[in-house]
Amino acid sequence: MKKVSNQFHEIASSYSEKLKAISEEKYSLKQLPKKWSKKEILGHLIDSAQTNIRRFVIGQYEELPKILYKQDEWVAIANYQNYKTSDLIELWRLLNHHAAIILANMSEEASKRKCDTNDSENHSIEWLAIDYIKHLLHHLHQILDLEPIAYP
């Protein structure tokens, strides 16, 4: 899990600087009323980090914990559109560093434990961490208007 942990640290460090370069106007722009703004996408990544941190921790001591995430509800309730963008960036950065520390301290045996995410199959903590990196990069590229990265 050290390699995955290092990827979390690297992503949080390098992308947080890139996120700071976007104007507040671009962060707040909603292309369509039902589509998330860049600010809301960043909020979604904060929610995802929190949800995955719970999986990474609870999955180590509970047998097949069921930890779900209803993304639209979380983003709406948190009201990220009205957050200070610099606070969102810092919170996102810190949560991902925290996730990296948890993963760095995880045993190989613990990384194989599974969580129920209401998917068609239960996934190991290791699988969830790797999948979350793909998810992070997909949305970070959306926010930064970089080459799209496909995510299922």
PLY file of the C-alpha trace (Angstrom):
ply
format ascii 1.0
element vertex 152
property float x
property float y
property float z
element edge 151
property int vertex1
property int vertex2
end_header
0.00 0.00 0.00
3.06 2.26 0.21
3.02 2.82 -3.57
-0.68 3.76 -3.50
-0.08 5.97 -0.48
2.70 7.78 -2.34
0.37 8.37 -5.28
-2.16 10.01 -2.93
0.54 12.32 -1.54
1.81 13.16 -5.01
-1.65 13.90 -6.41
-2.66 16.03 -3.42
0.56 18.04 -3.55
0.89 18.59 -7.28
-2.76 19.13 -8.13
-3.52 21.47 -5.21
-1.17 24.03 -6.76
-2.84 23.66 -10.16
-6.29 24.03 -8.56
-5.24 27.35 -7.01
-4.61 28.82 -10.47
-8.26 28.68 -11.56
-10.32 31.86 -11.24
-13.26 32.06 -8.87
-15.48 32.82 -11.86
-14.51 29.55 -13.55
-14.99 27.59 -10.32
-18.49 28.94 -9.83
-19.75 28.69 -13.43
-22.57 26.19 -13.92
-22.88 25.15 -17.57
-26.39 23.83 -16.89
-28.57 24.17 -13.78
-28.44 20.41 -13.06
-24.68 20.04 -13.81
-22.08 20.55 -11.12
-19.76 23.55 -11.26
-16.01 23.00 -10.86
-16.46 24.00 -7.23
-19.12 21.33 -6.75
-16.94 18.72 -8.47
-14.17 19.59 -6.00
-16.73 19.26 -3.19
-17.66 15.84 -4.58
-13.99 14.85 -4.35
-13.98 15.98 -0.71
-17.03 13.81 -0.02
-15.42 10.89 -1.84
-12.27 11.30 0.24
-14.29 11.25 3.45
-16.24 8.19 2.35
-13.10 6.33 1.30
-11.26 7.25 4.49
-14.14 5.62 6.42
-13.80 2.52 4.23
-10.02 2.42 4.71
-10.36 2.61 8.50
-13.54 0.70 9.29
-12.74 -1.98 6.73
-9.71 -2.92 8.80
-11.67 -3.84 11.91
-15.25 -4.62 10.86
-16.26 -7.60 8.78
-17.56 -6.38 5.40
-18.78 -2.93 6.48
-21.45 -1.36 4.29
-20.36 2.21 3.59
-22.37 3.96 0.89
-22.18 7.39 -0.68
-25.06 9.25 -2.32
-23.10 11.85 -4.24
-25.88 14.17 -5.39
-27.36 14.39 -1.90
-23.98 15.06 -0.28
-23.06 17.80 -2.75
-26.46 19.48 -2.42
-26.52 19.34 1.39
-22.95 20.62 1.74
-23.77 23.56 -0.56
-20.26 23.66 -2.02
-21.30 26.27 -4.56
-21.20 28.86 -1.76
-17.93 27.75 -0.15
-14.74 29.74 -0.26
-12.73 27.99 -3.01
-9.39 28.22 -1.21
-10.94 26.40 1.77
-12.22 23.63 -0.51
-8.79 23.18 -2.08
-7.08 23.00 1.31
-9.67 20.60 2.73
-9.33 18.36 -0.34
-5.53 18.40 -0.04
-5.54 17.58 3.67
-8.09 14.78 3.36
-6.05 13.11 0.65
-2.86 13.40 2.68
-4.77 11.87 5.60
-5.93 8.98 3.37
-2.31 8.49 2.26
-1.12 8.19 5.87
-3.82 5.63 6.65
-2.82 3.58 3.61
0.90 3.85 4.39
0.28 2.35 7.82
-1.96 -0.45 6.56
-0.74 -4.03 6.56
-0.88 -6.11 3.40
-3.36 -8.40 5.15
-5.65 -5.49 6.05
-5.55 -4.18 2.47
-7.19 -7.41 1.31
-10.22 -6.98 3.60
-13.44 -6.12 1.79
-16.14 -3.47 2.01
-19.71 -3.47 0.76
-20.29 -0.37 -1.38
-23.55 -1.62 -2.88
-21.68 -2.49 -6.06
-22.32 -5.78 -7.85
-19.39 -7.26 -5.88
-17.55 -6.42 -2.67
-14.12 -4.86 -3.12
-10.90 -4.98 -1.13
-9.56 -1.84 0.50
-6.63 -2.02 -1.91
-9.00 -2.12 -4.91
-11.01 0.80 -3.48
-7.84 2.88 -3.01
-6.64 2.25 -6.57
-10.11 2.93 -7.95
-10.29 6.16 -5.96
-7.05 7.36 -7.59
-8.64 6.82 -11.02
-11.73 8.67 -9.81
-9.62 11.55 -8.49
-7.70 11.95 -11.72
-10.88 11.78 -13.81
-12.46 14.66 -11.91
-9.27 16.69 -11.48
-8.85 16.66 -15.26
-12.46 17.86 -15.58
-11.85 20.74 -13.19
-8.55 21.72 -14.83
-9.81 21.31 -18.41
-7.08 18.76 -19.14
-7.21 15.76 -21.44
-10.17 13.66 -20.23
-9.43 10.50 -18.27
-12.12 7.88 -18.64
-13.67 6.54 -15.47
-16.42 3.93 -15.48
0 1
1 2
2 3
3 4
4 5
5 6
6 7
7 8
8 9
9 10
10 11
11 12
12 13
13 14
14 15
15 16
16 17
17 18
18 19
19 20
20 21
21 22
22 23
23 24
24 25
25 26
26 27
27 28
28 29
29 30
30 31
31 32
32 33
33 34
34 35
35 36
36 37
37 38
38 39
39 40
40 41
41 42
42 43
43 44
44 45
45 46
46 47
47 48
48 49
49 50
50 51
51 52
52 53
53 54
54 55
55 56
56 57
57 58
58 59
59 60
60 61
61 62
62 63
63 64
64 65
65 66
66 67
67 68
68 69
69 70
70 71
71 72
72 73
73 74
74 75
75 76
76 77
77 78
78 79
79 80
80 81
81 82
82 83
83 84
84 85
85 86
86 87
87 88
88 89
89 90
90 91
91 92
92 93
93 94
94 95
95 96
96 97
97 98
98 99
99 100
100 101
101 102
102 103
103 104
104 105
105 106
106 107
107 108
108 109
109 110
110 111
111 112
112 113
113 114
114 115
115 116
116 117
117 118
118 119
119 120
120 121
121 122
122 123
123 124
124 125
125 126
126 127
127 128
128 129
129 130
130 131
131 132
132 133
133 134
134 135
135 136
136 137
137 138
138 139
139 140
140 141
141 142
142 143
143 144
144 145
145 146
146 147
147 148
148 149
149 150
150 151
